[in-house]
Amino acid sequence: MKDWDFSDNKSDVLKAYREERDSGNYSAIMKKYKDPATKYAFQVLEGDVISSRSMKLDSFRHLQDLRRVEENDPEFPYTYDLDKAREIVQFASFCPNPDSGQPTPLDTWQLAILCKIVAWQHVDSEQGARFNDVIISVSRTNGKTYLATILIVYHFLMTINDLRNQDILMASITTAQTDKAWRYIMSTFNMLGSIPGFKQLYKKRGIHVVSDKVSDNQQNRLLKMSEQSGVFDSYHFKFAVTDEAGSNEMPVQRINENKGKITTGMTQTNGQLIQISTAYPDSGSYLYRDEKMMIRAMEKDGQRQLDDHLCMIWEQDSVDEVHDYKTWAKSNPLMNLSDEKRITMTQNLVSKRDSSMAAGTLADFENKSLNLWLQTKVNAYLTLDNINKAVTKRPPVHIDGRDCFIGLDMSHFSDDTGVVFTIPYHDDKKNRDMFYIIPHSFVPTARSQNSLEVKIAKDGINYRLAEEQGFATIAKNQYGYVDDDVVYNYIVDFVEKHHLNVKFFLYDAWEASPLVQRFVELTDWNAMPVRQGTLSLNQPTTYFRRLMDTHSVKIADDVVLRAALKNAILLEDNHGIKVDKDKATAKIDLVDAIIDTMYRAQYYFEGLDPDFKPDKKNPFAGWTEEQKHDYFKNYSF
């Protein structure tokens, strides 16, 4: 099987699908698997339905995994159980929509969700379902709660029917949100209880539905909880659904801790956690982080990472699509249900968009109705869309022998020490002057109980991944402090390795430390302190934001730098603006280092010297040799 890698964006998912299809690799699958999940995967990749890149990745992965099943891949311990797929589809056909009291026919994409969660199983049946961590993300008003209800009721009535002492969970962020979902669940149980076949099952198991739980005579329980309670660590859930998992109504760290409690308890039950949500304004959410982690795994199809995770995201591919309603089915798949549904939803969404534009709240529409994560704080320095467009997985240019500007931001207390190498270059294809930024962080653990895990949880940044990718060095001494020797040697070695011509070494003017003095005295670099007030930083701060707005900068794909760019907000006074952060755990050290480099890099392409002072006594001061030559050549009297 060919090892596909879409992470560099050079290999297109649809081209890969067509190559595999035209080689006959999906012929057997098309004949054997007629279920909704496989049907939907083909629809997505054939272009029969409008879909996002993330859904194309998921669809390609599904078909490739079915090939692994059919080819008996010994390293692929999963199977796709068509009987279970039929069972969940049939069960869903009985479930009434609580809004109408009648079963609502589900579209293929909705049935695909149910089938993938239920039908993908371990080859070893005792290990149960394949996916123990599931993310389902789609715009509001696309029936998420209905699907969640079907899954929860199915698992209580069918999956644990012959088991005892099993716990199932329905949770949401707030009590109010949980209550709404729970009303759907109670209505569904009560309506199914009137159907003859289920009525007999209810009587046999003694199923009892009350305001906060559903139970039976085998000590099985379906529990209603809120994330605010946080009391999940004493349970071993067989199946759990968390609604609005990306919410910013609670601290990110606390929601992440709750997830850890739930999944830790599941290790004894081979349980499944289903996280259902839409995008939220705060892209610092752990759900956004997990989505990006899963997309990276799907991009590297041959590596088989996170095989026990499922991620299905219906989203727009760009904020630019807010003005192209014909693409909105990417984030609102219910539009594909029928022509009537598409017309009605399009009219409603266009009306919402236009009113949002008039009210100056377009970002809110993009977030809620197009399922786009945004950086929508009023004082946010950069947009998430611009950050994502600037990030590159591969260097856009060979850096060896080039000019560079080095920015250093020293650690204070729990902050990281951040260094960036800002390299100017010319993009011949775009005929544009550009900058390429390479970051590196030196991470202390002294203020985090000397524990990297505590540091990661507190900051919400995967420092371990950053170190594995070469973008970070974690403090190794017993005290958890950043070692000056390590910082100095890294920077000097990097410059020497790549034969960089350091134009300026720039640092915080207040950082009069032995480390900075080493660079001043032991290198021949132009070392320049940069005052950190708005008067000094206004121009470089504005310049870098303009670079990001005009897509004139490329940034190495580092999780620490991504977080720093998202965390940066603007501080403004009478003298101008500079970047700041809104909470102690929001790391922006690398952004500070970038702004320092821009203090001088902003003049690079113009060939200007801000320190230049003309000699008023010399009439030719400031003239180039060519200007003087032309003057004397045409001189006359």
Secondary structure, 3 states (H helix, E strand, C coil): CCCCECCCCCCCHHHHHHHHHHCCCCHHHHHHCCCHHHHHHHHHHHCCCCCCHHHHHHHHHHHHHHHHHHCCCCCCCEEECHHHHHHHHHHHHHCEECCCCEECCCCHHHHHHHHHHHHEEECCHHHCECCCEEEEECCCCCCHHHHHHHHHHHHHHHHCCCCCCCEEEEEECCHHHHHHHHHHHHHHHHHHCCCHHHHHHHHHHCCEECCCEEECCCCCEEEEEECCCCCCCCCCEEEEEEECCCCCCCCHHHHHHHHHHHHHHHCCCCCEEEEEECCCCCCCCHHHHHHHHHHHHHHEHHHCCCCCEEEEECCCCCHHHHHCHHHHHHCCHHHHCCHHHHHHHHHHHHHHHHHHHHHCCHHHHHHHHCCCCCCCCCCECCCHHHHHHHEECCCCCCCCCCEEEEEEECCCCCCCEEEEEEEEEEECCCCEEEEEEEEEEEECCHHHCCCHHHHHHHHCCCHHHHHHCCCEEECCCCCCCCCHHHHHHHHHHHHHHCCCEEEEEEEECCCCCHHHHHHHHHCCCCEEEECCCHHHHHHHHHHHHHHHHCCCEEEECCHHHHHHHHHCEEEEECCEEEEECCCCCCCCHHHHHHHHHHHHHCCCCCCCCCCCCCCCCCCCCCCCHHHHHHHHHCCCC
